[in-house]
Amino acid sequence: MNCRNLQGVRPVRTGALAAPGRLLFLLLLLTSCSVSREVYLFSTFREPATDGLYLAWSDDGYHWNDLGGPYLRPAVGKQKVMRDPSVVRGPDGTFHMVWTSSWKGDSGFGYASSKDLIHWSGQTLVPVMQHEPATVNVWAPELFYDADSGLYIVIWASTIPYRFEKGIEEEMNNHRMYCTTTRDFIHFTETRLFLDPGFSVIDAVIVKRGDGDYVLVLKDNTRPFRNLRVGSGSHPLGPYGGISEPFTPLFTEGPTALNLEDDWLIFFDAYRDKNYGAVRTRDFIHFTDITPEISLPPGHKHGTVFKADRRILKGLERYAEDRERRAGMSDREGF
């Protein structure tokens, strides 16, 4: 039984007395759900992206609580920003994170790892586009762990001027998706083209729907569109085809997907409206706008949803409380 389905469950009664076995089972199940089960975390940043990693958490995937930040301040890249933080938990429990380290001028993305999302490894800049000196940018790297191969896949958007056909896009804004893989975040495979859909594309995320069944959620960054589409494939590294028509309004980007039983929620940044939106789907063909049903902290920006043990959440909450207490003491000492 899924813990979300326990709301409204009542023990079976015989006469005026509850069936003892049924009651004991429900008590144990409720205790297990409230103490041991995993929670959802959402990595994010706050403009202008100079502070670093912020986090939010949720039990149901719809309503998100602010954990504040920063939990890691950016230290690599020419501009030393942390945009679009993507986090994935490895099989050993280690959290791996990659992020956009500069708007332009960097040949790679930032990387760091942590066991608790509080204490982090040293940061490195992974120079995945160093072999292409004309590269304008390395944007929104996204992590995907492929359990079948034991590989971490990283995909990102880069512009190489005059490399691809374009419509009304400027050459400096004509993106394609690239990828690399790694087992240890020390050794990486040679960078290769991941997706050329025939238009400028950024902010792609790999979703495993089932065995041999993958979906790619992506932003069509061409003018006048700038909204989200999906494609499909039989392997996480592609190829992906059957690119859909847009399923979100104009000026939407930064998708991340969350599976809740039979439903998939796709969150996105409605950057012109300065808020977050979401759609719900079961087949990645038909999408229902559920923006009125979700809530996220003010200022929440492009990141990823991932799972963590409840003990990780408790540690983050204690850290946030200690930080607020220290900040309060500093404020009082200032008077």
MOZI-V668505 format. One record per backbone hydrogen bond with DSSP energy under -0.5 kcal/mol. NH is the residue of the N-H (numbers start at 1). CO is the residue of the C=O. If there is no record, write none. Layout:
<<NH;CO> <NH;CO>>
This chain:
<<5;2> <6;3> <7;4> <9;6> <14;17> <15;13> <17;14> <19;12> <23;19> <24;20> <25;21> <26;22> <27;23> <28;24> <29;25> <30;26> <31;27> <32;28> <33;29> <34;30> <35;31> <36;32> <37;32> <39;308> <40;58> <41;306> <42;56> <43;304> <44;54> <49;46> <53;72> <54;44> <55;68> <56;42> <57;65> <58;40> <64;62> <64;295> <65;57> <67;55> <70;53> <71;53> <81;101> <82;49> <83;100> <86;98> <88;96> <90;88> <90;94> <93;90> <95;114> <96;88> <96;94> <97;112> <98;86> <99;110> <100;83> <105;136> <109;126> <110;99> <111;124> <112;97> <114;95> <115;119> <116;119> <120;118> <121;113> <124;111> <126;109> <126;124> <127;125> <128;126> <129;107> <130;127> <132;129> <133;131> <135;132> <136;159> <139;157> <142;155> <144;153> <146;144> <146;151> <147;145> <149;146> <150;146> <151;146> <152;182> <153;144> <153;151> <154;180> <155;142> <156;178> <157;139> <158;176> <160;174> <161;134> <163;160> <173;170> <174;171> <175;173> <176;158> <177;195> <178;156> <179;192> <180;154> <182;152> <183;187> <184;187> <188;186> <189;181> <192;179> <194;177> <195;177> <201;175> <202;219> <205;217> <207;215> <209;207> <209;213> <210;213> <213;210> <214;233> <215;207> <216;231> <217;205> <217;215> <218;229> <219;202> <220;218> <220;227> <221;200> <221;219> <226;220> <226;222> <227;220> <229;218> <231;216> <232;241> <233;214> <238;235> <241;232> <244;230> <247;228> <248;228> <251;225> <251;226> <252;226> <253;269> <255;203> <256;267> <258;265> <260;258> <260;263> <263;260> <264;281> <265;258> <266;279> <267;256> <267;265> <268;277> <269;253> <270;268> <270;275> <271;269> <272;251> <274;270> <275;270> <277;268> <279;266> <280;288> <281;264> <288;280> <290;278> <291;278> <293;290> <294;290> <294;291> <295;62> <300;297> <301;45> <304;85> <306;41> <308;39> <312;309> <313;309> <314;310> <315;311> <316;312> <317;313> <318;314> <319;315> <320;316> <321;317> <322;318> <323;319> <324;320> <325;321> <326;322> <327;323> <328;324> <329;325> <330;326> <331;327> <332;328> <333;329> <334;330> <335;332>>
